[in-house]
Amino acid sequence: MSFFAEKHYPEAVLGSSLDEYLARGWYRMGQSIFTTHFLCFGEQLYSAIWIRLNMQQHQFRKGQRKLMRKNAERFQIKYAPFKLTQEKENLYQKYKQHFPGYIARSLQESLLDGEEYNTYQTIESQIYDGDQLIGLSYFDLGKDSVASILGIYDPAYSEYSIGYYTMLLEMDYCRQHSIKYYYPGYVVPGYERFDYKLRVGEVEYLRLSTSSWEPYLKFQTEEIPLLQMEHQLKEAQASLAKANVASQLYYYPLFEANLFGMLQATYLDFPVFLNIEPLYPTPQFRYFLVFDVRDQAFKLLRCSNFDDFRFYFNDAYTQAFDPATFLVELTVVEQLLFKTKQLEELKLVLTHNHEKLV
């Protein structure tokens, strides 16, 4: 089974290689590159929806042109190859003090994981007020795409919308260099913190069920992968109950374990599942039913616990979740036992042929 969450550590991600990663919903994290389709904030799970802007079809709106013109008259703009300096680090620390969430300790840690070598071809957009650096963003170049990585600014200049302005500068760089796609990352339906990315224009989104890019204007709530999973599993739960097969719905906040570079294993990366309890009394295994939105199929998994999970997830984190609703035991998928798109077929296997699955 392919992973919803995965991370690579390539020696270089340049040109068409970056284009291919971005087109599949991958994104830079320090010097690695990763993908994920689910997120956990507090005790709530969400879906991550990857977006991009087709710059060949984009025209800057009146408000965007006004902001760009106004700030171009007020400030000096430069584009330059990536280079860390103390001046930029000082700006980062000033920005960090006012950032309302977690942020890396330093600019070098954020972009280079503390290393000296950059895996990507990175460009800076620099904004100066006289000789003072007041805004800065970093974006990576592919052959036909740009990935927006980080934007920072002096909070004293908030009235000039510098953070948003740096995104417009990155988009303008794409226009000037005939680059087709601008990738700002993901948005999170139901979690407004990332909605600012939708301001850039009429973006496309990566539809997980088809691996295709579609107009975000056509995006429907029913397409949110997490909601699809919940809906299908609740239908399965009701159907199985009629056949006297009891199950319990659990949410699983440790779904990103495959990103953490742990022991080689297939860690469960579904954020919600049905625990099928009474048919299989073996203590070393648990049997979970998941719904995979990528192929619209139910999958019955034989799983086991990873005993030393607290080496990776501390008690303070796991104890924040209600055990009646959340499973906070790191889980390894031992085997895919059965796959079907038909609930009746699933019910038949669980009620009449389940001994063959043990």
C-alpha positions in Angstrom: 0.0 0.0 0.0 1.2 3.5 -0.8 1.5 6.0 2.0 -0.6 9.1 2.6 2.4 10.5 4.5 5.9 10.0 3.1 9.3 11.8 3.2 12.4 11.6 0.9 15.9 12.8 1.5 17.2 13.4 -2.0 20.7 14.7 -2.7 19.3 17.3 -5.1 15.8 18.4 -6.2 16.2 20.5 -9.3 14.4 21.3 -12.5 11.9 18.8 -13.7 12.5 16.6 -10.6 11.0 19.3 -8.4 8.1 19.8 -11.0 7.2 16.1 -10.6 7.3 16.2 -6.9 5.1 19.3 -6.7 2.6 17.9 -9.2 2.1 14.9 -6.9 1.4 17.0 -3.8 4.9 17.0 -2.3 6.5 19.9 -0.6 9.8 20.9 0.9 10.5 20.5 4.6 14.0 21.8 5.5 16.3 19.8 3.2 13.8 16.9 2.8 10.7 16.7 0.7 7.4 15.2 1.9 3.8 14.7 1.3 0.9 14.4 3.7 -2.9 14.5 3.3 -4.0 14.8 6.9 -3.2 17.1 9.8 -3.9 17.3 13.5 -4.3 20.6 15.3 -5.2 20.3 19.0 -7.5 17.3 19.3 -9.1 17.8 15.8 -8.1 16.0 12.6 -8.3 17.7 9.2 -7.6 17.1 5.5 -4.8 18.9 3.7 -5.7 20.0 0.2 -2.8 20.8 -2.0 -3.2 23.8 -4.4 -1.4 25.5 -7.2 -2.0 28.5 -9.5 -1.6 28.3 -13.3 0.3 31.5 -14.0 -0.4 31.2 -17.8 -4.1 31.7 -17.1 -3.7 34.1 -14.1 -4.3 37.8 -14.4 -3.5 40.0 -11.4 -6.7 41.4 -9.9 -7.3 45.1 -9.4 -6.6 44.9 -5.7 -3.4 42.9 -6.3 -2.1 45.4 -8.9 -2.9 48.2 -6.5 -0.9 46.7 -3.6 2.0 45.8 -5.9 2.1 49.4 -7.3 1.7 51.0 -3.9 4.5 49.0 -2.3 6.8 49.3 -5.4 6.6 53.0 -5.0 7.3 52.8 -1.2 10.0 50.1 -1.1 12.9 48.7 -3.1 12.5 45.1 -4.4 15.4 42.7 -5.2 15.5 39.1 -6.4 18.7 37.2 -5.6 20.0 33.6 -5.2 19.6 32.1 -1.7 22.1 33.3 0.8 22.0 33.4 4.6 23.2 36.5 6.4 23.0 37.9 9.8 20.7 40.7 8.6 18.2 38.1 7.4 18.5 36.1 10.6 17.8 39.2 12.6 14.6 39.8 10.5 13.6 36.2 11.1 14.0 36.5 14.9 11.9 39.7 14.8 9.2 38.0 12.9 9.4 34.9 15.1 8.6 36.9 18.2 5.2 37.8 16.8 4.4 34.5 15.0 1.2 32.9 16.6 2.4 29.3 16.6 5.4 27.0 16.3 8.3 28.2 14.1 11.9 26.9 13.8 14.5 28.4 16.1 16.5 30.0 13.2 16.3 30.7 9.5 19.1 28.2 8.9 17.2 25.5 10.8 14.0 26.3 8.9 15.5 26.2 5.5 18.6 24.0 5.8 17.9 21.8 8.8 21.1 23.3 10.3 23.2 22.2 7.4 25.3 24.3 5.1 24.3 22.8 1.7 21.0 23.6 0.0 19.4 20.7 -1.9 17.2 23.1 -3.9 17.6 26.0 -6.3 16.2 28.8 -4.1 15.6 32.4 -4.9 14.9 35.3 -2.5 12.6 38.2 -2.9 13.9 41.0 -0.7 12.0 44.1 0.3 14.0 47.1 1.6 12.8 50.4 3.2 15.9 52.5 2.4 18.8 50.3 3.6 16.6 48.3 6.1 15.5 44.8 5.2 11.8 44.7 6.1 10.5 41.7 4.1 11.9 38.5 2.7 10.6 35.3 1.0 12.1 32.1 -0.3 10.9 30.1 -3.2 12.4 27.1 -5.0 12.7 26.8 -8.8 11.8 23.9 -10.9 11.9 23.8 -14.7 8.3 24.9 -15.1 7.2 25.6 -11.5 7.9 27.6 -8.3 7.3 26.4 -4.8 6.7 29.1 -2.2 8.6 28.1 0.9 8.8 30.9 3.5 7.8 34.5 3.9 8.9 36.8 6.8 8.6 40.5 7.5 9.1 43.1 10.2 5.8 43.3 12.2 6.2 47.1 12.3 5.3 47.1 8.6 2.1 45.0 8.9 -0.1 47.8 7.5 1.6 47.2 4.1 0.5 43.5 3.9 4.2 42.5 3.4 3.5 38.8 3.9 0.9 38.7 1.1 3.0 41.0 -1.0 6.0 38.6 -0.9 3.6 36.0 -2.5 2.6 38.4 -5.2 6.3 39.1 -5.9 6.9 35.4 -6.2 4.0 35.1 -8.7 5.4 38.1 -10.6 8.7 36.3 -10.8 6.9 33.4 -12.4 5.2 35.8 -14.9 8.5 37.5 -15.8 10.2 34.1 -16.4 7.3 32.3 -18.1 7.0 29.8 -15.3 3.6 28.0 -15.5 2.8 26.8 -12.0 3.0 28.5 -8.6 2.6 26.2 -5.6 1.8 27.8 -2.3 1.4 24.5 -0.4 -1.9 23.3 1.1 -5.1 24.7 2.5 -7.1 23.0 5.3 -10.9 23.1 5.0 -12.4 24.0 8.4 -9.1 25.6 9.6 -8.9 29.2 8.5 -5.2 29.7 9.3 -4.2 28.6 5.7 -7.0 30.4 3.8 -4.8 33.3 2.9 -3.3 31.1 0.2 -6.6 31.2 -1.7 -6.2 35.0 -2.1 -3.6 34.5 -4.8 -6.1 33.7 -7.5 -8.3 30.9 -9.0 -6.2 28.0 -7.9 -6.4 24.3 -8.7 -6.5 21.6 -6.1 -5.1 18.0 -6.2 -8.1 15.6 -6.1 -6.9 12.7 -4.1 -9.3 10.2 -5.6 -8.1 10.8 -9.1 -4.6 12.3 -8.6 -5.7 15.1 -11.0 -5.7 18.8 -10.6 -9.1 20.5 -10.7 -10.5 24.0 -10.3 -10.8 24.8 -6.7 -14.1 26.7 -7.4 -15.6 23.2 -8.0 -14.3 21.8 -4.8 -17.2 20.3 -2.7 -17.3 19.6 1.1 -18.2 16.0 0.2 -14.8 15.7 -1.4 -12.8 16.3 1.8 -11.0 13.0 2.2 -11.4 12.8 6.0 -15.2 13.4 5.7 -15.4 10.7 2.9 -13.6 8.2 5.2 -15.9 9.0 8.1 -19.1 8.7 6.0 -18.1 5.4 4.4 -16.9 3.8 7.7 -20.1 4.9 9.5 -22.1 3.2 6.7 -20.0 0.1 7.0 -20.5 0.1 10.8 -24.3 0.3 10.5 -24.3 -2.5 7.8 -22.0 -4.8 9.8 -24.1 -4.2 12.9 -27.1 -5.7 11.1 -25.0 -8.9 10.6 -24.1 -8.9 14.3 -20.5 -7.7 13.6 -19.7 -5.1 16.3 -17.1 -2.4 15.6 -16.0 0.9 17.0 -14.9 4.0 15.2 -11.6 5.5 16.2 -9.6 8.5 15.2 -5.8 8.0 14.9 -3.6 11.1 15.5 -0.3 9.2 14.9 -1.0 8.9 11.2 2.2 10.7 10.2 4.6 8.2 11.8 6.0 7.4 8.4 7.5 11.0 8.3 9.6 10.6 11.3 12.4 8.3 10.0 11.6 5.5 12.5 12.4 1.8 12.1 11.5 0.3 8.7 7.9 -0.7 9.0 4.6 0.1 7.4 2.9 2.3 10.0 -0.8 2.9 9.9 -1.4 6.2 8.2 -5.2 6.3 8.0 -6.6 9.0 10.4 -9.9 7.1 11.1 -10.8 3.4 11.1 -13.2 0.8 12.4 -11.9 -1.6 15.0 -13.4 -5.0 14.3 -13.2 -6.6 17.8 -15.2 -9.8 18.5 -14.3 -12.1 15.6 -10.6 -12.2 16.3 -9.5 -13.0 19.9 -5.8 -13.3 19.1 -4.0 -10.8 21.5 -1.0 -10.0 19.3 -3.1 -8.7 16.4 -5.9 -6.1 15.9 -8.1 -5.9 12.8 -8.9 -2.5 11.4 -11.2 -1.6 8.6 -10.3 1.5 6.6 -11.7 3.3 3.6 -9.1 4.4 1.0 -10.4 7.4 -0.9 -7.7 6.9 -3.6 -9.4 3.8 -5.0 -12.7 4.1 -3.2 -12.3 0.7 -1.5 -12.6 -0.8 1.9 -9.5 -2.5 3.2 -9.3 -4.9 6.1 -5.9 -4.7 7.8 -4.1 -6.9 10.3 -2.2 -4.7 12.6 0.0 -4.8 15.7 1.2 -2.3 18.3 4.7 -0.8 18.2 5.6 -1.1 21.9 8.2 1.7 22.2 6.2 4.4 20.5 6.8 6.8 23.4 10.3 7.1 22.1 8.7 9.1 19.3 5.6 10.5 20.9 5.7 11.9 24.4 3.1 11.2 27.1 2.0 14.8 27.2 1.0 14.6 23.6 -0.8 11.2 23.7 -2.6 11.9 27.0 -4.3 14.9 25.5 -6.6 12.6 23.5 -9.7 10.9 24.9 -9.0 7.1 24.6 -12.7 6.5 24.0 -12.5 8.3 20.7 -8.8 8.2 19.8 -6.3 5.4 19.4 -2.9 6.7 20.6 -0.9 3.5 20.3 1.6 3.5 17.4 0.3 0.9 15.0 2.1 -1.2 12.4 0.2 -2.7 9.4 1.2 -6.4 9.2 -0.9 -7.4 6.2 -3.7 -6.3 3.9 -6.2 -9.1 4.3 -9.0 -8.1 2.1 -10.1 -5.3 -0.3 -13.5 -4.6 -1.8 -15.7 -1.7 -3.0 -18.8 -3.6 -2.0 -20.2 -3.6 1.6 -22.1 -6.8 1.0 -18.9 -8.6 0.0 -17.2 -7.3 3.1 -20.0 -8.4 5.3 -19.9 -11.9 3.8 -16.2 -12.3 4.4 -16.5 -11.1 8.0 -19.5 -13.3 8.9 -18.8 -16.5 6.9 -15.1 -16.6 5.8 -13.3 -14.7 8.6 -11.4 -17.8 9.7 -9.5 -17.7 6.5 -8.2 -14.2 7.3 -6.6 -15.0 10.7 
